[in-house]
């Protein structure tokens, strides 16, 4: 009688560091971790490259006097990380166990064990989800006034939203635009009293409440030529002649997988101590770090994301050295 012995499955290797996200913060963390010979694994997620991957000209990243296309900047950073030994996988996180050591990550394809984790999965801008809007992102449609405000110089523009974010964007854009129209789907604006008063007092800002954007014009021309808008009370549609549309309806942090596992603020951003240390019930969670827009709701710039990615990687190296790696 023959008997077959099933070979034991090979043990799952334990990584020194896994980075969730491949935007500016995640790629910078990968560069620094790679240079420290940690062979980082980067899970690129659903939005490889982050928000820079849908940005056209980036003019405010140091070292590029003539600017650089967002996708090109991301690709350069990825190549730089790969040069130092970073490995990339087109996978996204399904679940995570932060209570075990090593940390256990489950993707749709594999189970990964790691001694440390850098969460750099960013925040996604909220859009109107109009086909015409999506077609013109980077061609007159933007979710970042501080990134693209300069390109609206001398133009009449629209800002969509009714909260503090929209008021801040509108006030900032008055430095460049000749006129800013704030479009809000409700009759009342959700912004705080002080922000609303500042916006209403500005001579360049006009308000269109109870109004929705039905279409962004200029898809064929690859340039915003106006907005088809509708008054929600009367149903009457009209054309608003603007050359730029900014979304001011906020961002959604990509941190749902960490609900209940890490301390999050009321909007779902990861709370950190000393910039990159994550916490649970107010106590630092060893070996788990966060960087970039996943924890930064204030600046949300490529350069600040890169800086925090650097800090996270340096803290990972320090943590591993302290634990005999």
C-alpha positions in Angstrom: 0.0 0.0 0.0 1.4 3.3 -1.1 1.1 6.3 1.1 1.7 9.9 -0.1 3.1 12.5 2.2 1.9 16.0 1.5 4.8 18.4 1.8 4.4 21.1 4.4 3.6 24.5 3.0 6.4 26.9 2.9 6.2 29.5 5.7 5.1 33.0 4.7 8.2 35.2 4.7 8.1 38.2 7.0 8.8 41.6 5.4 10.6 44.3 7.3 8.2 47.0 6.0 5.1 47.2 3.9 3.9 50.5 2.5 0.2 51.0 1.7 -0.2 53.5 -1.2 1.9 54.7 -4.1 1.4 58.4 -4.1 4.0 61.0 -3.1 4.2 60.0 0.5 4.3 56.2 -0.1 6.9 56.5 -2.9 9.2 58.8 -0.8 8.9 56.3 2.1 9.8 53.5 -0.4 12.9 55.4 -1.6 14.2 56.0 2.0 13.3 52.5 3.2 15.0 51.0 0.1 18.2 53.0 0.7 18.2 51.6 4.2 18.3 48.1 2.6 14.8 47.2 4.0 13.5 46.0 0.6 10.0 47.6 1.1 6.9 46.1 -0.4 4.5 48.7 -1.8 0.9 47.8 -2.3 -0.3 50.3 -5.0 -4.0 50.0 -4.2 -7.0 51.1 -6.3 -5.4 54.5 -7.2 -1.8 53.9 -8.2 0.1 57.2 -8.0 -2.5 58.9 -5.9 -3.9 62.3 -6.8 -0.8 63.3 -8.7 -1.6 60.6 -11.3 -4.5 62.8 -12.5 -2.7 66.1 -12.2 -1.3 67.7 -15.3 1.4 70.3 -14.8 3.0 70.4 -11.3 4.9 73.7 -10.9 5.4 73.8 -7.2 7.5 70.7 -6.6 11.1 71.8 -5.9 13.7 71.0 -8.5 11.5 71.3 -11.6 11.8 75.0 -12.7 9.7 74.4 -15.8 7.2 72.2 -14.0 6.6 68.5 -14.6 3.5 66.4 -15.5 2.0 64.7 -12.4 2.1 61.2 -13.9 5.8 61.7 -15.0 6.8 62.8 -11.5 5.1 59.7 -10.0 6.8 57.4 -12.5 10.2 59.0 -11.8 9.7 58.4 -8.0 8.6 54.8 -8.6 11.7 54.1 -10.7 13.9 55.7 -8.0 12.3 53.5 -5.4 12.8 50.4 -7.6 16.4 51.3 -8.1 16.9 50.9 -4.3 15.1 47.6 -4.1 11.5 48.5 -3.5 9.0 45.9 -4.8 5.5 46.9 -6.1 2.3 44.9 -6.2 -1.0 45.9 -7.8 -3.0 44.8 -4.8 -5.2 46.5 -2.3 -5.9 45.8 1.4 -8.9 43.7 2.3 -8.2 43.3 6.0 -5.5 43.9 8.6 -4.6 42.5 12.0 -2.6 45.1 14.0 -2.9 43.1 17.2 -0.5 40.3 16.0 3.2 40.5 15.6 4.2 40.3 12.9 1.4 42.4 11.5 -0.9 40.4 9.2 -2.2 42.0 6.0 -4.7 40.2 3.7 -5.2 41.4 0.1 -7.5 40.0 -2.6 -4.6 37.9 -3.7 -2.3 37.0 -0.8 -1.5 37.1 2.9 1.5 39.3 3.9 3.3 39.4 7.2 5.4 42.4 8.1 7.3 43.8 11.1 6.3 47.3 10.4 3.6 49.1 8.4 3.5 52.5 6.7 0.0 53.7 5.9 0.2 56.1 3.0 -3.1 55.4 1.3 -4.1 59.1 1.0 -7.4 60.8 0.6 -9.6 60.9 -2.5 -11.3 64.1 -3.6 -15.0 64.1 -3.7 -16.4 64.7 -7.2 -19.8 65.4 -8.7 -19.3 62.2 -10.8 -20.5 63.8 -14.0 -19.0 62.1 -17.2 -18.0 65.6 -18.5 -16.4 66.5 -15.2 -14.3 63.4 -15.1 -13.2 63.9 -18.8 -11.9 67.4 -17.9 -10.0 66.7 -14.7 -6.7 68.4 -15.3 -8.1 70.4 -18.2 -9.9 73.1 -16.2 -11.5 70.9 -13.6 -9.6 70.6 -10.3 -10.0 69.6 -6.7 -7.0 71.6 -5.4 -7.1 75.4 -5.5 -3.6 75.7 -4.0 -2.2 73.3 -6.7 -4.0 74.8 -9.7 -5.2 78.3 -8.7 -2.4 80.0 -10.7 -3.8 78.6 -13.9 -7.1 80.4 -13.4 -5.4 83.8 -13.5 -7.5 86.4 -15.3 -10.4 84.1 -15.7 -14.0 83.7 -14.4 -14.3 80.5 -12.4 -16.7 78.5 -10.4 -16.3 76.7 -7.0 -18.7 73.9 -6.1 -19.7 73.5 -2.4 -21.2 75.2 0.6 -18.9 74.3 3.5 -15.8 75.8 4.9 -13.6 74.1 2.3 -15.5 75.8 -0.5 -15.2 79.2 1.2 -11.5 78.7 1.7 -11.0 77.7 -1.9 -13.1 80.6 -3.2 -11.2 83.2 -1.0 -7.9 81.8 -2.1 -8.8 81.9 -5.8 -9.8 85.6 -5.7 -6.0 86.2 -5.8 -6.0 84.9 -9.4 -9.5 84.9 -10.9 -11.4 88.0 -12.0 -14.7 86.5 -10.6 -15.5 83.5 -8.5 -19.1 82.0 -8.5 -19.9 79.7 -5.5 -22.4 77.1 -6.5 -24.2 75.2 -3.8 -27.0 72.6 -4.3 -28.8 73.8 -1.1 -30.4 77.1 -0.3 -28.3 77.4 2.9 -24.5 77.2 3.1 -23.0 74.8 5.7 -19.9 77.0 6.2 -19.2 78.5 9.6 -20.6 82.0 10.2 -17.1 83.6 10.0 -16.1 81.9 6.8 -19.4 82.6 5.1 -19.3 86.3 6.1 -15.7 86.6 4.7 -16.8 85.1 1.4 -19.9 87.2 1.2 -18.0 90.4 1.9 -15.5 89.8 -1.0 -16.3 91.8 -4.1 -15.1 89.1 -6.4 -17.3 86.3 -5.0 -20.9 85.8 -6.1 -23.3 83.1 -4.8 -25.6 80.7 -6.7 -27.5 78.7 -4.0 -30.1 76.0 -4.7 -28.2 75.2 -8.0 -26.7 72.1 -9.4 -24.1 71.6 -12.2 -25.6 69.3 -14.9 -22.7 69.4 -17.3 -19.2 70.8 -17.8 -18.9 72.2 -21.3 -15.8 71.8 -23.4 -15.1 68.0 -23.5 -14.4 68.0 -27.2 -12.1 71.0 -26.9 -10.4 69.5 -23.8 -10.9 72.8 -22.0 -13.7 74.1 -19.8 -15.9 76.4 -21.8 -18.7 76.8 -19.2 -21.2 75.0 -17.0 -24.8 74.0 -17.7 -26.5 74.6 -14.4 -30.0 74.1 -13.1 -32.0 76.0 -10.5 -33.5 73.3 -8.2 -36.6 75.4 -7.4 -37.7 76.3 -10.9 -36.0 73.6 -12.9 -34.7 76.3 -15.3 -31.3 75.5 -16.9 -28.8 78.1 -18.1 -25.2 78.4 -19.1 -22.6 79.9 -16.7 -19.6 81.2 -18.7 -16.6 80.1 -16.7 -13.2 78.8 -17.7 -12.3 76.7 -14.6 -14.3 74.7 -12.1 -12.9 73.8 -8.7 -14.5 71.2 -6.4 -14.7 72.3 -2.8 -16.8 69.5 -1.4 -14.0 67.9 0.6 -11.9 64.7 0.6 -12.5 61.2 1.7 -9.6 59.6 3.6 -8.8 56.1 2.5 -8.7 54.7 6.0 -11.9 52.6 6.4 -9.9 49.4 6.8 -8.5 50.9 10.1 -11.8 51.8 11.7 -11.7 50.5 15.2 -8.0 49.5 14.9 -6.5 53.0 15.0 -7.6 56.4 16.4 -9.4 58.4 13.7 -10.9 61.9 13.8 -14.5 62.6 13.1 -14.0 62.6 9.4 -12.0 59.4 9.3 -8.4 60.8 9.0 -5.8 58.9 11.0 -4.7 60.7 14.2 -1.0 60.7 14.7 1.5 61.8 17.4 4.7 63.5 16.6 3.6 63.6 12.9 3.8 59.9 12.0 3.2 57.7 15.1 -0.3 56.1 15.0 -2.3 55.5 18.2 -5.0 53.3 19.6 -7.0 54.6 22.5 -4.5 57.4 22.8 -1.4 55.1 23.1 1.2 54.8 20.4 0.9 51.6 18.4 4.4 50.2 17.9 5.5 49.6 14.4 2.6 51.3 12.6 3.1 54.7 11.0 1.0 57.0 8.9 2.0 59.7 6.4 0.7 61.9 3.7 -3.0 62.9 3.1 -4.3 59.9 5.1 -3.4 62.0 8.2 -3.0 65.5 6.8 -6.3 67.4 6.2 -4.6 70.8 6.3 -1.9 71.1 3.7 -2.4 68.2 1.2 0.5 69.1 -0.9 2.9 66.8 -2.8 5.9 68.2 -1.0 4.4 67.9 2.5 3.3 64.4 1.7 6.8 63.5 0.5 8.3 65.0 3.7 6.1 62.9 5.9 6.9 59.8 3.9 10.6 60.5 4.6 9.8 60.8 8.3 7.8 57.6 8.4 10.6 55.6 6.7 13.2 57.0 9.1 11.1 56.0 12.1 10.7 52.5 10.6 14.5 52.2 10.4 14.9 53.4 13.9 12.1 51.0 15.2 13.7 48.0 13.5 17.1 48.8 14.8 15.7 49.0 18.3 14.2 45.5 17.8 17.4 43.9 16.6 16.9 44.2 12.8 
